[in-house]
Amino acid sequence: MYMTNVTPHTEAIHNQLEYFNELCLIAMQYLMVFFISGSQINPELQWDIGTGVMFLVGFVFAVNVIALLYLSVNRLIYFYRIRKAR
């Protein structure tokens, strides 16, 4: 609700990354239910779920780093064009 109503960042891509990060965090929290000590889930399934969670963490990290690099390169190009135009 906070991010939808307030949109804390000035650039839309930052707000979209916040949505993406929060949704992935919620998905990881739901997947942690399978690791409760009293669960009767097959250990091989727990292993597969754990591997999926690690993949999800790596995917979130990669998406954030790629977005950071993309925004940084775009800003450098923008400032170079402004400086060149002067």
Summary of the structure (lengths in Angstrom):
residues: 86
radius of gyration: 19.2
end to end distance: 43.8
largest distance: 68.7
contacts: 181
relative contact order: 0.10
helix: 84%
strand: 0%
